[in-house]
Structure formats: structure tokens, C-alpha cells
Amino acid sequence: GAPPQRPPGAGPVDFDAGSVLAVKRDIFGEEHEAYRQRCRAFLRKHVVPSYAKFEMKGMVDPAVYARMAEEGYYLTLNLPKEHGGLGLQDWRYNAIVCEELENADCGGFFANLGNDMVLAYFTESC
């Protein structure tokens, strides 16, 4: 069947978490914001249009996860460069991926599960 419609009066799906926080955050630098913009554009193009289908199916298309990894938003953030990752040791990038998924109303995508929890077991051997 078709995915359920959003309830009448529901807030906008596309919002910026930074605009709803009472406290101004100053923890992200220019490089983080550039990464955020790239991540947001990726999600709008490759995740948001199919997200309802993923929810209805109960799983994300593996090709989307693979593309996220290629682009540096899934499972590659903290991997050392010599092992094909981005070599980022700054967890703010992981936070950006989580925030952007939530901002796009795609919180059930659970990229953070792979990025923050599962990957830690694999990077111990690198």
C-alpha cells in the first residue's frame, strides 16, 4: 500500500535543527557546515524521495547505503584513509549526519547505528 499521509497541521518536514534550539551552538566550524550542506543535498536527492518506501518495506535499499558510504556519510567517516575511509576523528561529523537525517524526517534510517556503534568494532582491527 501507499505510505500514510502526514497529519494535517504537522510541522514542516524540512527544517534546520539549529533554528529551533534555544541556545546558539558554536561547536561547528566552516568545514563542518560545508559537510552538512553536502550531506543535506545527498539526503534530499537519494534518501528523502524513497524514504516512505523504505519504511513500508521495512528496510533501506542496500544500494542507498552503499552510495552513502561512497559519498562519506555512512561507515567511512572514521575509517582510516589507508583503509578507504575519510580518516575523520572528529565525532561532530557523525552528529551532523544524525541531525540531517532527523531534519529530513528520516530518523528511522539509523545511519548512526552503523557509524557510531557497529563501526567501532571494526575499526579496532585497523
C-alpha positions in Angstrom: 0.0 0.0 0.0 0.8 3.7 -0.1 2.7 5.3 2.8 0.5 7.1 5.3 -0.1 10.8 4.7 1.3 13.3 7.2 -1.3 14.5 9.7 -3.0 17.9 9.0 -1.2 20.7 10.7 2.0 18.7 11.1 5.1 20.8 11.1 7.4 21.1 8.1 9.4 18.1 7.2 12.4 20.1 6.1 13.7 22.2 8.9 17.0 23.1 10.4 17.6 21.9 14.0 19.8 24.9 14.6 16.8 27.2 14.1 14.7 25.5 16.8 17.3 25.3 19.5 17.1 27.9 22.2 20.9 28.0 22.7 23.1 29.2 19.8 25.6 26.5 19.0 29.2 27.4 18.1 30.7 23.9 18.0 30.6 23.5 14.2 33.2 25.2 12.1 33.1 26.1 8.4 34.4 22.7 7.4 31.5 21.1 9.4 28.9 23.3 7.8 30.3 22.5 4.3 30.0 18.8 5.1 26.4 19.4 6.4 25.4 21.1 3.2 26.8 18.2 1.1 25.1 15.7 3.4 21.8 17.6 3.2 21.9 17.7 -0.6 22.7 14.0 -0.7 19.8 13.1 1.5 17.4 15.2 -0.5 18.4 13.6 -3.7 19.0 9.9 -2.6 17.1 9.3 0.6 14.1 11.6 1.0 12.3 10.7 -2.2 12.4 6.9 -1.3 12.2 7.1 2.4 8.5 6.3 2.7 9.1 3.2 0.5 11.9 2.1 2.8 9.6 2.5 5.8 6.8 0.5 4.1 9.3 -2.2 3.1 10.9 -2.3 6.5 14.4 -1.9 5.1 16.6 0.6 3.2 17.7 -0.3 -0.3 21.3 -1.5 0.2 22.4 0.5 -2.9 21.5 3.7 -0.9 23.7 2.6 2.0 26.5 1.8 -0.5 26.1 5.2 -2.1 26.2 6.9 1.3 29.4 5.1 2.1 30.9 6.2 -1.2 30.0 9.8 -0.5 31.3 9.7 3.0 28.2 9.7 5.1 28.0 6.0 6.2 30.6 3.7 7.6 33.5 5.6 6.2 33.7 8.6 8.3 36.0 7.3 11.0 37.8 4.6 9.0 41.5 5.4 8.4 42.2 6.7 4.9 44.6 3.8 4.2 41.5 1.5 4.6 39.3 3.5 2.3 37.7 5.9 4.8 37.7 9.6 5.4 40.0 9.3 8.4 37.9 11.7 10.5 38.5 11.6 14.2 36.0 14.4 14.8 32.7 13.0 16.0 30.9 16.2 15.1 30.7 14.8 11.6 28.7 11.8 12.9 26.4 14.3 14.7 25.8 16.2 11.5 24.7 13.0 9.7 22.3 12.3 12.6 21.0 15.8 12.7 20.4 16.0 8.9 18.6 12.7 8.9 16.3 14.0 11.6 15.9 17.3 9.9 14.8 15.5 6.7 12.3 13.5 8.8 14.2 10.3 8.1 15.3 9.4 11.6 14.4 5.8 11.2 17.2 5.4 8.7 19.6 4.7 11.6 22.9 5.6 9.9 24.1 6.4 13.4 23.8 2.8 14.4 26.4 1.9 11.8 28.5 5.0 12.1 28.7 5.2 15.9 28.2 1.7 17.2 28.9 -1.1 14.7 31.8 0.6 13.0 33.7 0.9 16.3 34.1 -2.9 16.5 35.6 -3.0 13.0 38.0 -0.1 13.5 39.7 -1.8 16.4 41.4 -4.1 13.9 42.6 -1.3 11.6 
